[in-house]
Amino acid sequence: MVVSLYLSFTDYDLFNEPRWVGVDNYAKLFGDDPRYLHSVGVTLRYVAWSVPLKLVLALAVALLLNSLRGKGQAFFRSAFYAPSLLGASVGLALAWRAIFDTWVDTPDHALVTIVLLSAWQFGAPMVIFLAGLQQIPRDLFDAAAVDGAGWWRRLWSITLPMLSPVLFFNLVLETIHAFQAFTQAFVVSGGRGGPADSTLFYTLYLYERGFTEFRMGYASAMAWVLLVAIALITAVLFRTSRYWVFYGDER
């Protein structure tokens, strides 16, 4: 990390000695590289779409599996978790590209296919949600049912507040993962972020700069900007969690 920080202030092509250029790389990022700013926009849209969709699907399936209570729960839990095991698979991304061939070649729809691929891999947060649901005391739901609370009321007033620490954990984890997404975009777009840069993820552009154009100093600067951005967003999530995350020992 220290070396990459140093390289971010240099002009380095992997073959010659790094040449110190100060903050030129960072200045070019925000002032002289429209593709960089475009990659930021693409990545932000991907995070904004994929993370909520993935968490909603994971929670919905976890609620469904929790209601089974042993009636094939283990089988369905494994079945729904399986796509997450293949999440970083190049073969899976190639299959996805073949399935959505028409969409992948359309700038307006290409990003949607990668969002759907990410959302389909909801197994990991689903398992965590399911573990959290099984820790909620059943007597809370029984008491609410006696008082006449319906399913929606129990979900909103009991399940979600009791599950909020788990939801927060999944939100932070999936947000970080979404910003680091690379394999799906690389394979689906053919490694160029196409068509028309519609899938030019931040990490994909970083790879292009560093390992295709051999501008490793510039790529290092991009990596550090991403690190700082993720750290700030995570800090904001932790800061706002005090308003909506509730723990069992709080009154």
Secondary structure, 3 states (H helix, E strand, C coil): CHHHHHHCCEECCCCCCCEECCCHHHHHHHHCCHHHHHHHHHHHHHHHHHHHHHHHHHHHHHHHHHHHCCCCHHHHHHHHHHHHHCCCCHHHHHHHHHHCHHHHCCHHHHHHHHHHHHHHCCHHHHHHHHHHHCCCCHHHHHHHHHCCCCHHHHHHHHHHHHHHHHHHHHHHHHHHHHHCCCHHHHHHCCCCCCCCCCCCCHHHHHHHHHHHCCCHHHHHHHHHHHHHHHHHHHHHHHHHHHHCCCCCCCC
